[in-house]
Amino acid sequence: MNCDFIKSQVLKDTLYYRRIPMVNIDLTIPAITGNDLATSRFNMYYRQQARASFNYARTQLYPQAVKQYQYAVSQNFPFHGYELVQTFDPTYCKKPIISLYYDLYEFTGGAHGSTTRTGNTWDMSRGVILRLNDFFKPGYDYSKIILRTIENEARRRQETGQVQYLDNLTENIVKYYDDRNFYISETGIVIFYPLYTIAPYVAGIQTFTIPWVLFRDNLIIKL
């Protein structure tokens, strides 16, 4: 989605051992121009996330990479440097509501890396991140609608050969459902499932859009 007022800041670094690159860090984070409190909170949140990622790379990935490098050298094996890469994608940008997700990709050798997704939906009138239940009237069982819609769509994808889900699909959809794993779009609420939870790695992060219309008049926040 085109969100012109959200800019990208790129933070990069490479950690070396004996002049050999061990860990490449490449983080793209969102930023908004402005001097109000909500904008400051938004920008500070993602700067802090970036600092945490840099700290993780230095204190955990780097020692692991050095150890792996030393082992590779001793066995005459090739060494592939580690990577920590972050990207983000805005999905709804009509103030005061801003929604986006960011993916953190980590490669530590092996056949492939792993991606962790995080969704954030902001109320910029207050400078706070919304929870999913903030969208609904108190007492409304929105998860029932969400889970039913997800299962119907997953079954459709499987029957049409789009995705081959893991066994026990119905149980896994419920087991790994986490209403923190969401962002919004103009068409509805998007729920995503982490890698390996309901589908094999090759299928990627599974996302499901639950149309706004299904919640009828139970929405508090009007978009």
C-alpha positions in Angstrom: 0.0 0.0 0.0 1.3 3.5 -0.8 2.0 5.4 2.4 4.0 8.4 1.3 4.4 9.8 4.8 6.1 6.7 6.1 9.8 6.8 5.2 12.4 4.1 5.3 15.5 4.3 7.4 18.3 1.9 6.6 20.7 0.8 9.4 23.6 -1.4 8.4 26.7 -2.9 10.0 29.1 -5.8 9.4 30.8 -7.6 12.3 34.3 -9.0 11.5 36.6 -11.5 13.0 40.2 -11.4 11.7 39.0 -9.2 8.8 36.5 -11.9 7.8 32.8 -10.8 7.8 30.9 -12.8 10.4 27.5 -11.1 10.6 25.9 -8.8 8.1 23.2 -6.5 9.6 20.8 -4.8 7.3 17.7 -3.3 9.0 15.1 -1.2 7.3 12.7 0.5 9.8 9.8 2.9 9.3 9.9 6.5 10.3 7.5 9.5 10.2 8.4 13.1 10.0 6.9 15.3 12.7 7.3 16.8 16.2 4.2 15.6 18.0 4.2 13.1 20.8 2.6 10.3 18.8 5.1 10.6 16.0 8.0 10.6 18.5 6.6 7.4 20.1 6.2 5.8 16.7 9.8 6.5 15.7 11.3 5.7 19.1 9.5 2.3 19.1 11.2 1.2 15.9 14.6 2.7 16.8 14.4 0.7 20.0 13.5 -2.5 18.1 16.5 -1.8 15.8 18.8 -1.4 18.8 17.6 -4.7 20.2 18.3 -6.4 16.9 21.8 -5.0 16.8 22.4 -6.1 20.3 21.2 -9.6 19.5 23.5 -9.7 16.5 26.5 -8.7 18.6 25.9 -10.7 21.7 24.4 -13.9 20.2 24.9 -14.2 16.5 28.5 -13.0 16.4 29.9 -15.5 18.9 28.0 -18.3 17.2 29.4 -17.2 13.8 32.9 -17.0 15.1 32.6 -20.5 16.5 31.2 -21.8 13.3 33.9 -20.1 11.3 36.7 -21.6 13.4 35.1 -25.1 13.0 34.8 -24.6 9.3 38.4 -23.6 9.0 39.6 -26.6 11.0 37.6 -28.9 8.8 38.4 -27.2 5.5 34.7 -26.4 5.1 33.3 -23.3 3.4 32.0 -20.7 5.8 28.9 -18.7 5.0 28.5 -15.5 6.9 25.4 -15.0 9.1 22.7 -12.4 8.2 20.1 -10.4 10.1 17.9 -8.5 7.7 14.7 -6.6 8.4 12.1 -5.2 6.0 8.7 -3.6 6.6 5.5 -3.2 4.6 2.7 -0.7 5.4 -0.7 -2.1 4.9 -3.1 0.6 6.1 -2.3 4.3 6.2 -5.4 6.5 6.9 -4.6 8.6 9.9 -5.2 8.3 12.7 -4.8 4.5 12.0 -1.5 3.2 10.7 -0.9 -0.6 10.3 2.2 -2.4 9.1 4.2 -5.6 9.5 7.9 -6.1 9.6 9.9 -9.3 8.8 13.2 -10.2 10.5 15.2 -12.7 8.5 17.9 -14.6 10.2 20.5 -16.8 8.4 22.9 -18.9 10.4 24.0 -21.4 7.8 22.1 -24.5 6.6 19.7 -24.8 3.7 17.8 -21.6 4.4 17.2 -18.9 6.9 14.1 -18.2 9.0 11.8 -15.2 9.0 9.8 -13.9 12.0 6.9 -11.5 11.3 5.5 -8.9 13.7 2.4 -6.8 13.0 1.7 -3.4 14.5 -1.4 -1.2 14.3 -1.1 2.3 15.6 -3.7 4.8 16.8 -1.8 8.0 16.0 -4.3 10.2 17.8 -2.8 8.7 21.0 0.5 7.3 19.9 -0.4 3.8 21.0 -0.3 0.3 19.5 -3.8 -1.2 19.3 -4.7 -4.7 20.4 -7.1 -6.7 18.3 -9.8 -6.5 20.9 -9.6 -2.7 20.8 -11.5 -2.9 17.5 -14.6 -4.6 19.0 -17.4 -4.0 21.4 -16.8 -5.5 24.9 -17.9 -9.2 25.2 -18.0 -9.8 21.4 -16.5 -13.2 20.5 -14.6 -12.0 17.4 -12.2 -15.0 17.6 -15.1 -17.3 16.6 -15.6 -15.5 13.3 -11.9 -15.3 12.7 -11.1 -19.0 13.3 -14.1 -20.1 11.2 -13.0 -17.9 8.3 -9.4 -19.1 8.5 -10.3 -22.7 8.5 -12.7 -22.3 5.5 -10.0 -20.5 3.5 -7.3 -23.0 4.5 -9.5 -25.9 3.4 -10.1 -24.1 0.1 -6.4 -23.6 -0.5 -5.7 -27.2 0.3 -8.5 -28.6 -1.9 -7.4 -26.4 -4.8 -3.7 -27.5 -4.4 -2.4 -24.1 -3.5 -1.0 -25.1 -0.1 -0.4 -28.5 1.5 -1.0 -28.0 5.2 0.4 -30.0 8.0 -1.7 -32.8 9.6 -4.3 -31.8 12.2 -5.1 -28.6 10.4 -8.1 -27.7 12.4 -6.3 -28.3 15.7 -3.2 -26.3 14.6 -5.3 -23.3 13.4 -6.7 -23.0 16.9 -3.5 -24.0 18.8 -1.3 -21.5 17.0 -3.8 -18.7 16.7 -2.4 -15.6 18.5 -4.4 -12.4 18.2 -1.1 -10.5 18.6 -0.3 -11.7 15.1 -2.3 -9.4 13.1 -2.3 -6.2 11.0 -5.1 -4.5 9.1 -5.9 -3.7 5.5 -8.7 -1.8 3.8 -10.5 -5.1 3.2 -10.2 -6.6 6.7 -8.1 -7.9 9.5 -5.1 -10.0 8.4 -4.1 -12.9 10.7 -0.8 -14.5 10.1 0.7 -17.8 11.3 4.5 -18.2 12.0 6.6 -20.5 9.9 6.2 -24.2 10.6 3.0 -23.8 12.7 0.3 -24.9 10.2 2.3 -25.4 7.0 5.7 -26.5 5.9 8.5 -23.9 5.5 8.2 -23.9 1.7 4.6 -22.6 2.0 5.8 -19.4 3.8 4.1 -17.4 6.4 0.4 -18.1 6.0 -1.9 -15.0 6.0 -5.7 -14.9 6.1 -7.9 -11.8 5.6 -11.1 -11.7 7.6 -13.4 -9.1 5.8 -14.7 -6.2 7.9 -18.2 -7.0 6.8 -18.2 -10.3 8.8 -18.1 -8.4 12.1 -21.3 -6.4 11.2 -22.0 -3.7 13.8 -19.6 -5.1 16.4 -16.7 -2.8 15.4 -15.8 0.1 17.7 -13.1 1.6 15.5 -14.6 2.8 12.2 -12.2 2.7 9.2 
